[in-house]
Amino acid sequence: MISGLADSVLVTFIVFCRIGACLMLVPGYSSVNVPAQVRLFVALVTTFALTPILISVLKPLTDNAAPLTLVLLICSELVVGSVIGLGGRVFFLALQTMATVMASAIGLSNIPGTPVGDTDPAPALVPLIMAAVTTLFFMTDQHWQVLRGLMNSYDVWQPGNRIGGSMALDQLVSRLSEAFVLTLRITSPFIVYSVIVNLAVGLINKLTPAIPVYFISVPFVLFGGFLLLYLTSDELLTQFMLGVASWLAE
């Protein structure tokens, strides 16, 4: 009886390794504003829900297994969970980077904001965008898709099958390139706006060197940037959430 209980606890811990590693990195759940107790509770509840389903798969791997085999199995589950979590987090990190570029393009880089997803200082526009996409992440039930994806991951990466380092890197590089292409596409209007405005200001300053064109143009640059943000914010958020949803669908 004691041996059976120990095996069940070991199987539960192995399931927790993949789920806990994923929820520690995946967007929404991994925010510093989410208390550690809440994250631990979600991870434990998900683990206890999946363990009865997976016990028949994991039990043969743990019965009479050597300590080295168990260590390799635990490390493999941690790597799989981390790859899944990082696959979603790179989308938010890419958007955060490009939102900083957006703030600089429309002249808001010197206005500090309150961080939402982390503790690093950022321009005021960045927390606004990150708060919006995080809210949409939960409002569109993408957090449930994360949990569903975790359950389906046991069909793709079965426990006991070692995931190679090259395979994990290929997955992360693929997600990283997709994320940056997506965020570059949705923030490209602001980059084009910045190029046009700076060329125009530079040309006017060259033609009228006696007039402080830069200081006079600042209000107009800000107004144009806010107008562009107003016109494109809906499409920006929609395209980003579609990109995240396509990752979860895979």
C-alpha positions in Angstrom: 0.0 0.0 0.0 2.8 2.4 0.9 4.6 1.5 -2.3 1.5 2.2 -4.4 1.0 5.5 -2.6 4.6 6.5 -3.3 4.3 5.6 -6.9 1.1 7.8 -7.2 2.9 10.7 -5.6 5.8 10.3 -7.9 3.5 10.2 -11.0 1.7 13.3 -9.7 5.0 15.1 -9.3 6.1 14.2 -12.8 2.8 15.6 -14.2 3.4 18.7 -12.0 6.8 19.3 -13.5 5.5 19.8 -17.0 2.4 21.9 -15.9 4.3 23.9 -13.4 7.1 24.8 -15.8 4.6 25.9 -18.4 2.5 28.0 -16.1 5.6 29.7 -14.7 6.4 31.1 -18.2 3.2 31.2 -20.2 1.6 34.7 -20.6 -1.1 35.8 -18.2 -0.4 33.2 -15.5 3.3 34.2 -15.1 2.7 37.9 -14.5 4.3 39.3 -11.3 0.9 40.8 -10.5 -0.5 37.3 -10.1 0.3 36.0 -6.6 2.5 33.0 -6.3 -0.2 31.2 -4.3 -2.7 31.6 -7.2 -0.2 30.3 -9.7 0.6 27.3 -7.5 -3.1 26.7 -6.9 -3.8 26.6 -10.6 -0.9 24.3 -11.3 -1.9 21.9 -8.5 -5.5 21.8 -9.6 -4.6 21.2 -13.2 -2.1 18.5 -12.1 -4.7 16.7 -9.9 -7.2 16.9 -12.8 -4.8 15.3 -15.3 -3.1 12.7 -13.1 -5.9 10.2 -13.2 -5.9 10.4 -17.0 -2.1 10.1 -17.3 -1.4 7.6 -14.5 -1.7 4.6 -16.9 0.9 6.2 -19.2 3.4 7.2 -16.5 3.0 4.3 -14.1 5.0 1.8 -16.4 7.8 4.4 -16.7 8.2 4.8 -12.9 7.7 1.2 -11.8 11.1 -0.2 -10.8 12.8 2.6 -12.6 16.4 3.5 -11.8 17.1 6.9 -10.1 18.9 8.2 -13.1 16.0 7.2 -15.3 13.6 9.1 -13.0 15.9 12.2 -13.0 16.0 12.2 -16.9 12.2 11.8 -17.0 11.7 14.8 -14.6 14.2 16.9 -16.6 12.5 16.0 -19.9 9.1 17.1 -18.5 10.6 20.3 -17.2 12.1 21.1 -20.6 8.8 20.3 -22.5 6.8 22.5 -20.1 9.3 25.3 -20.5 9.3 25.1 -24.3 5.4 25.3 -24.3 5.4 28.3 -21.9 8.2 30.1 -23.7 6.4 29.6 -27.0 3.6 31.8 -25.9 5.7 34.2 -23.8 7.8 35.3 -26.8 4.7 36.7 -28.4 4.2 39.1 -25.5 7.9 39.9 -25.2 8.0 40.7 -29.0 4.9 43.0 -28.6 6.5 44.7 -25.6 9.6 45.4 -27.6 7.7 46.7 -30.6 5.4 48.8 -28.3 8.6 50.5 -27.0 9.5 51.3 -30.6 5.9 52.6 -31.1 6.2 54.9 -28.1 9.5 56.2 -29.4 8.1 56.7 -32.9 5.2 59.0 -31.7 7.3 60.9 -29.1 6.1 59.1 -25.9 9.4 57.5 -25.0 10.2 60.0 -22.2 6.8 59.6 -20.4 7.2 56.9 -17.8 4.5 54.4 -17.1 3.6 51.8 -14.5 4.8 48.3 -15.5 2.0 45.7 -15.8 3.6 42.3 -16.6 7.1 42.9 -15.0 9.0 45.3 -12.9 11.1 47.0 -15.6 10.3 50.7 -16.3 8.8 51.4 -19.7 7.1 54.3 -21.6 3.5 54.9 -20.7 2.2 53.4 -24.0 3.8 50.0 -23.3 1.8 49.1 -20.1 -1.4 50.4 -21.8 -0.9 48.0 -24.7 0.3 45.1 -22.5 -2.7 45.5 -20.2 -5.1 45.5 -23.1 -3.7 42.3 -24.7 -3.5 40.5 -21.3 -7.1 41.4 -20.7 -8.1 40.2 -24.1 -6.1 37.0 -23.5 -8.5 36.1 -20.7 -11.6 37.6 -22.2 -11.2 35.5 -25.3 -10.7 32.3 -23.2 -7.1 31.8 -24.5 -6.1 30.8 -20.9 -8.4 27.8 -21.3 -6.7 27.0 -24.6 -3.4 27.0 -22.8 -4.6 24.3 -20.4 -6.2 22.4 -23.3 -2.9 22.6 -25.1 -1.1 21.3 -22.1 -3.3 18.2 -22.0 -2.9 17.7 -25.8 0.9 18.0 -25.4 1.0 14.5 -23.9 -0.1 13.2 -27.3 2.7 15.1 -29.2 5.5 14.8 -26.6 4.8 11.6 -24.8 6.5 11.1 -21.4 9.6 9.1 -21.6 10.5 10.2 -25.1 13.5 12.5 -24.7 13.2 15.8 -26.4 16.4 16.8 -28.1 18.1 20.2 -27.5 18.0 20.9 -31.2 14.2 20.2 -31.4 13.5 22.5 -28.4 15.7 25.3 -30.0 14.0 24.8 -33.4 10.6 25.3 -31.7 11.7 28.4 -29.8 13.4 29.9 -32.9 10.3 29.3 -35.0 8.0 30.9 -32.4 10.4 33.8 -32.0 10.5 34.6 -35.7 6.7 34.3 -36.0 6.2 36.6 -33.0 8.6 39.3 -34.3 7.2 39.2 -37.8 3.7 39.5 -36.4 4.5 42.4 -34.1 6.6 44.1 -36.8 3.7 43.9 -39.2 1.2 45.4 -36.8 3.5 48.2 -35.6 4.8 49.1 -39.1 2.4 52.1 -39.5 4.1 53.8 -36.6 7.6 53.1 -38.0 6.5 54.5 -41.4 4.9 57.5 -39.6 8.2 58.1 -37.7 10.3 58.0 -40.8 8.0 60.5 -42.7 7.7 62.9 -39.7 11.4 63.0 -39.1 12.2 63.5 -42.8 9.7 66.3 -42.9 11.0 68.0 -39.7 14.6 67.6 -40.9 13.8 69.2 -44.3 11.9 72.1 -42.7 14.7 72.7 -40.2 17.2 72.7 -43.1 15.1 75.3 -45.0 14.4 77.5 -42.0 17.4 77.1 -39.6 16.5 80.2 -37.6 13.2 78.7 -36.4 13.3 76.0 -33.7 11.3 73.5 -35.8 11.8 70.6 -33.5 10.1 72.2 -30.5 7.3 73.6 -32.6 6.7 70.2 -34.2 6.4 68.2 -31.0 2.7 68.9 -30.3 1.8 68.0 -33.9 3.9 64.8 -33.8 2.1 63.8 -30.6 -1.3 64.6 -32.1 -0.6 62.6 -35.2 0.7 59.7 -33.2 -2.4 59.6 -31.0 -4.6 59.8 -34.0 -2.7 56.9 -35.7 -3.0 54.9 -32.5 -6.7 55.6 -32.3 -7.2 54.5 -35.9 -5.1 51.3 -35.7 -5.5 50.1 -32.1 -8.5 47.9 -32.9 -6.7 46.1 -35.8 -3.4 46.0 -33.8 -5.0 44.1 -30.9 -7.1 41.9 -33.3 -4.1 40.8 -35.3 -2.0 40.1 -32.2 -4.7 37.9 -30.6 -5.2 36.0 -33.9 -1.5 35.3 -33.9 -1.6 34.0 -30.3 -4.7 31.9 -31.1 -2.9 30.4 -34.1 0.0 29.4 -31.8 -2.4 27.8 -29.4 -4.2 26.0 -32.2 -1.0 24.2 -33.1 
